[in-house]
């Protein structure tokens, strides 16, 4: 999954990746039931949080964790 992101870069789209938050440009990498929240940076990607999707509902709790980690990374 990560290799595919590295190979395809910004061209990676559905069903493998989708934007989940336009305000902070947060993306979700998808492989089966596994998800990785990430953002694009000038020199690559910052992987923020990984989880296993267990329900069909939106993963708001997991996305909140990713946003918090992004905010912490931007403070450093």
Helices and strands as residue ranges (DSSP letters): H 2-8, G 9-11, E 17-21, E 26-31, E 34-41, E 44-52, H 60-75
